[in-house]
Amino acid sequence: MNLGLPPHNSSRNSKYRQLPLTGTLLLCLLLLLAACETLESRLTRNQEVLKKSPPEHQALIQQGRIQVGFTPTEVYLAWGAASHKSFTESSQGLEETWFYTLTQSETYYQPERYYDRRYDVWRYVDRPYQRSLEYIFQTVIFNNGAVTSFTTYPSYIPYLNGRSLR
C-alpha cells in the first residue's frame, strides 16, 4: 500500500540522527572535564601565587590540607572553590564562612492513580521522581582575612537553604 510517503532511507536518516547525539555527548564531556578541577590543576595554574606563601603553607597546600592562619587564596589552592559562602558582621569584625558541599541524587517511585478509559477502571502506576540532596562535608571560617577555624565532618550534614540541620 502506497501512502504517498517518500521511501525510507535508513543510511541518510541515521547519519543525521547521530550528529545531535555526538554533539550532545561531546558537550557533556567538555562540561564534565571543566567541572573536575583537581588539586594538581589548581597548583599548576597558580604556581606564582603558591610561591608567595610560606614554605610550611606550601607543603600543606600540596597535600590538600589547610591550617589556622591560612588566607582565602591558600584555602582555595588546597580545597578549591567553596560551594556556598556566608558573611556575618560581629564585634570581632567581618566573619566569612565557606561551605563545601556534595550533591547526591536519587530516584524514588511513588504510586500514582489514573483512570483507564479503555477498561473503565482505576489503575496505579509507579511514577519515578528525582531528588537531589546537598550535603556539607567541610567548612572554613575566616576573620579579617585569615582562617580562624575549619571543620571536616565525618558524616555529611544536609545543607538546606543556607542552613545546616545541626
Contacts in CASP RR format, 6 or more apart in sequence:
PFRMAT RR
TARGET T0000
AUTHOR 0000-0000-0000
METHOD contacts of the structure
MODEL  1
MNLGLPPHNSSRNSKYRQLPLTGTLLLCLLLLLAACETLESRLTRNQEVL
KKSPPEHQALIQQGRIQVGFTPTEVYLAWGAASHKSFTESSQGLEETWFY
TLTQSETYYQPERYYDRRYDVWRYVDRPYQRSLEYIFQTVIFNNGAVTSF
TTYPSYIPYLNGRSLR
37 80 0 8 1.000
37 81 0 8 1.000
39 62 0 8 1.000
39 64 0 8 1.000
39 78 0 8 1.000
39 80 0 8 1.000
42 76 0 8 1.000
42 77 0 8 1.000
42 80 0 8 1.000
43 50 0 8 1.000
43 61 0 8 1.000
43 62 0 8 1.000
43 77 0 8 1.000
46 77 0 8 1.000
49 73 0 8 1.000
49 77 0 8 1.000
50 58 0 8 1.000
50 61 0 8 1.000
50 77 0 8 1.000
51 58 0 8 1.000
53 61 0 8 1.000
53 74 0 8 1.000
57 67 0 8 1.000
57 70 0 8 1.000
57 74 0 8 1.000
60 66 0 8 1.000
60 67 0 8 1.000
60 78 0 8 1.000
61 74 0 8 1.000
61 77 0 8 1.000
61 78 0 8 1.000
63 78 0 8 1.000
64 78 0 8 1.000
64 79 0 8 1.000
65 78 0 8 1.000
66 74 0 8 1.000
66 75 0 8 1.000
66 78 0 8 1.000
66 79 0 8 1.000
66 140 0 8 1.000
66 147 0 8 1.000
66 150 0 8 1.000
67 147 0 8 1.000
68 146 0 8 1.000
68 147 0 8 1.000
68 148 0 8 1.000
68 149 0 8 1.000
68 150 0 8 1.000
69 146 0 8 1.000
69 147 0 8 1.000
69 148 0 8 1.000
70 78 0 8 1.000
70 146 0 8 1.000
70 147 0 8 1.000
71 145 0 8 1.000
71 146 0 8 1.000
71 147 0 8 1.000
72 96 0 8 1.000
72 98 0 8 1.000
72 142 0 8 1.000
72 145 0 8 1.000
75 98 0 8 1.000
75 140 0 8 1.000
75 142 0 8 1.000
75 147 0 8 1.000
79 100 0 8 1.000
79 138 0 8 1.000
79 140 0 8 1.000
82 98 0 8 1.000
82 99 0 8 1.000
82 100 0 8 1.000
82 140 0 8 1.000
83 99 0 8 1.000
83 100 0 8 1.000
83 101 0 8 1.000
83 134 0 8 1.000
84 98 0 8 1.000
84 99 0 8 1.000
84 101 0 8 1.000
84 159 0 8 1.000
84 162 0 8 1.000
85 96 0 8 1.000
85 97 0 8 1.000
85 98 0 8 1.000
85 99 0 8 1.000
86 96 0 8 1.000
86 97 0 8 1.000
86 99 0 8 1.000
86 162 0 8 1.000
87 94 0 8 1.000
87 95 0 8 1.000
87 96 0 8 1.000
87 97 0 8 1.000
88 94 0 8 1.000
88 95 0 8 1.000
88 96 0 8 1.000
88 97 0 8 1.000
89 95 0 8 1.000
92 143 0 8 1.000
92 144 0 8 1.000
93 143 0 8 1.000
93 144 0 8 1.000
94 143 0 8 1.000
94 144 0 8 1.000
95 141 0 8 1.000
95 142 0 8 1.000
95 143 0 8 1.000
95 148 0 8 1.000
96 141 0 8 1.000
96 142 0 8 1.000
96 143 0 8 1.000
96 145 0 8 1.000
97 139 0 8 1.000
97 140 0 8 1.000
97 141 0 8 1.000
97 142 0 8 1.000
98 139 0 8 1.000
98 140 0 8 1.000
98 141 0 8 1.000
98 142 0 8 1.000
99 136 0 8 1.000
99 138 0 8 1.000
99 139 0 8 1.000
99 159 0 8 1.000
99 162 0 8 1.000
100 136 0 8 1.000
100 137 0 8 1.000
100 138 0 8 1.000
100 139 0 8 1.000
100 140 0 8 1.000
101 134 0 8 1.000
101 135 0 8 1.000
101 136 0 8 1.000
101 137 0 8 1.000
101 159 0 8 1.000
102 134 0 8 1.000
102 135 0 8 1.000
102 137 0 8 1.000
102 156 0 8 1.000
103 132 0 8 1.000
103 133 0 8 1.000
103 134 0 8 1.000
103 135 0 8 1.000
104 132 0 8 1.000
104 133 0 8 1.000
104 134 0 8 1.000
104 135 0 8 1.000
105 130 0 8 1.000
105 131 0 8 1.000
105 132 0 8 1.000
105 133 0 8 1.000
106 130 0 8 1.000
106 131 0 8 1.000
106 132 0 8 1.000
106 133 0 8 1.000
107 128 0 8 1.000
107 129 0 8 1.000
107 130 0 8 1.000
107 131 0 8 1.000
108 128 0 8 1.000
108 129 0 8 1.000
108 131 0 8 1.000
109 126 0 8 1.000
109 127 0 8 1.000
109 128 0 8 1.000
109 129 0 8 1.000
110 126 0 8 1.000
110 127 0 8 1.000
110 129 0 8 1.000
111 124 0 8 1.000
111 125 0 8 1.000
111 126 0 8 1.000
111 127 0 8 1.000
112 124 0 8 1.000
112 125 0 8 1.000
112 126 0 8 1.000
112 127 0 8 1.000
113 122 0 8 1.000
113 123 0 8 1.000
113 124 0 8 1.000
114 122 0 8 1.000
114 123 0 8 1.000
114 124 0 8 1.000
114 125 0 8 1.000
115 121 0 8 1.000
115 122 0 8 1.000
115 123 0 8 1.000
116 122 0 8 1.000
116 123 0 8 1.000
133 158 0 8 1.000
134 158 0 8 1.000
134 159 0 8 1.000
134 160 0 8 1.000
135 156 0 8 1.000
135 157 0 8 1.000
135 158 0 8 1.000
135 159 0 8 1.000
136 153 0 8 1.000
136 156 0 8 1.000
136 157 0 8 1.000
136 158 0 8 1.000
136 159 0 8 1.000
136 164 0 8 1.000
137 152 0 8 1.000
137 153 0 8 1.000
137 156 0 8 1.000
137 157 0 8 1.000
138 150 0 8 1.000
138 151 0 8 1.000
138 152 0 8 1.000
138 153 0 8 1.000
139 150 0 8 1.000
139 151 0 8 1.000
140 147 0 8 1.000
140 149 0 8 1.000
140 150 0 8 1.000
141 147 0 8 1.000
141 148 0 8 1.000
141 149 0 8 1.000
141 150 0 8 1.000
142 148 0 8 1.000
157 164 0 8 1.000
157 165 0 8 1.000
157 166 0 8 1.000
158 164 0 8 1.000
158 165 0 8 1.000
END
